[in-house]
Amino acid sequence: MEKTKPPITLQLTPTQIELAARMGVSLHDYAVQLAAYEKDSWPTEEVDKDDEDEDNPNNIEILNAPIAMLKNLWLVKFGYRWIEDEDPVLDDVWEDIRARLENYGLLEERNYWYKLKEDL
């Protein structure tokens, strides 16, 4: 008889719930992507978080998320279609994700339109 793994239960924090809502991604899709990356893949070093400093990148969850997770969330939200830089859906959160994906060379850009590069 084949053993099956028990289902994973993942409890999202209020920050993660708010982030998923701001991104326009369902909680299920966000949780699936989050569960795909074990805690070991997140930064493990202790960071001195200054709760009052909102500009500190260490205090911004999306700037510390694994890049592969951000790529998958972009794929869930936009697929492989072109997104204009001026698109209102690119709020601060998506703008941070776009910048990180672009820094990793994962986005194509043409006249301020962006598209996720396809895996070959």
Wavefront OBJ file of the C-alpha trace (Angstrom):
o trace
v 0.000 0.000 0.000
v 1.403 3.379 -1.024
v 1.837 5.946 1.716
v 0.571 9.433 1.023
v 1.858 12.564 2.664
v -0.579 14.279 4.998
v -1.876 17.612 3.727
v 0.121 20.650 4.735
v -1.644 23.164 6.918
v -0.335 26.665 6.480
v -1.533 29.554 8.551
v -0.939 32.906 6.891
v 0.015 35.875 9.019
v -2.059 39.053 8.832
v 0.819 40.652 6.879
v 0.773 37.816 4.341
v -3.013 38.034 4.009
v -2.784 41.791 3.446
v 0.032 41.308 0.940
v -1.916 38.692 -1.039
v -4.932 41.024 -1.106
v -2.823 43.974 -2.294
v -1.288 41.768 -4.980
v -4.729 40.638 -6.138
v -3.715 36.990 -5.691
v -6.081 34.562 -4.002
v -5.076 33.368 -0.546
v -4.993 29.833 -1.903
v -2.554 30.720 -4.711
v -0.396 32.733 -2.330
v -0.351 29.898 0.222
v 0.477 27.303 -2.451
v 3.489 29.358 -3.536
v 4.500 29.966 0.055
v 4.254 26.261 0.887
v 6.346 25.399 -2.166
v 9.308 27.060 -0.508
v 10.237 25.506 2.770
v 11.260 27.732 5.622
v 14.872 26.752 4.866
v 14.760 28.719 1.611
v 13.947 31.992 3.370
v 16.771 34.127 4.776
v 17.814 32.606 8.090
v 20.084 35.250 9.548
v 18.717 37.286 12.379
v 17.945 40.808 11.265
v 17.578 43.695 13.645
v 14.168 44.918 12.566
v 13.330 48.489 13.415
v 9.533 48.456 13.352
v 9.451 52.203 12.909
v 11.591 52.195 9.753
v 9.200 51.272 6.936
v 11.851 52.016 4.297
v 14.257 49.419 5.697
v 14.231 46.554 3.136
v 14.579 44.044 5.988
v 11.119 45.097 7.161
v 9.438 44.563 3.775
v 8.411 40.934 3.350
v 8.290 41.015 -0.444
v 11.923 42.170 -0.579
v 12.967 39.110 1.414
v 10.816 36.495 -0.324
v 12.550 33.872 -2.496
v 12.781 35.110 -6.083
v 11.311 31.842 -7.401
v 8.190 32.466 -5.312
v 7.856 35.972 -6.746
v 8.255 34.599 -10.274
v 5.466 32.080 -9.653
v 3.200 34.735 -8.135
v 3.787 36.940 -11.209
v 2.905 33.961 -13.386
v -0.304 33.323 -11.402
v -1.315 36.994 -11.628
v -0.249 37.926 -15.178
v 0.785 34.761 -16.989
v 3.051 35.498 -19.942
v 1.202 38.603 -21.130
v 2.787 42.031 -21.467
v 2.074 44.481 -18.610
v 2.504 48.217 -19.115
v 4.622 50.074 -16.569
v 1.748 52.538 -16.116
v -0.794 49.773 -15.432
v -2.646 50.638 -12.208
v -2.335 47.017 -11.057
v 1.409 47.651 -10.575
v 1.055 49.232 -7.155
v 4.015 49.509 -4.764
v 4.033 45.777 -4.016
v 3.947 44.698 -7.662
v 6.460 47.409 -8.532
v 8.869 45.900 -5.969
v 8.252 42.437 -7.418
v 8.760 43.741 -10.960
v 12.036 45.408 -9.973
v 13.331 42.247 -8.289
v 12.374 40.044 -11.245
v 13.988 42.540 -13.610
v 17.183 42.599 -11.505
v 17.368 38.807 -11.805
v 16.885 39.022 -15.575
v 13.530 37.243 -15.457
v 11.512 39.897 -17.298
v 11.577 41.064 -20.890
v 11.144 44.802 -21.366
v 10.019 46.706 -24.431
v 9.117 50.400 -24.298
v 8.148 50.167 -20.602
v 6.084 47.025 -21.105
v 7.148 43.941 -19.118
v 6.658 40.248 -19.664
v 7.923 37.235 -17.747
v 10.546 35.349 -19.728
v 9.457 31.896 -20.700
v 11.387 28.899 -19.379
v 13.202 27.103 -22.146
l 1 2 3 4 5 6 7 8 9 10 11 12 13 14 15 16 17 18 19 20 21 22 23 24 25 26 27 28 29 30 31 32 33 34 35 36 37 38 39 40 41 42 43 44 45 46 47 48 49 50 51 52 53 54 55 56 57 58 59 60 61 62 63 64 65 66 67 68 69 70 71 72 73 74 75 76 77 78 79 80 81 82 83 84 85 86 87 88 89 90 91 92 93 94 95 96 97 98 99 100 101 102 103 104 105 106 107 108 109 110 111 112 113 114 115 116 117 118 119 120
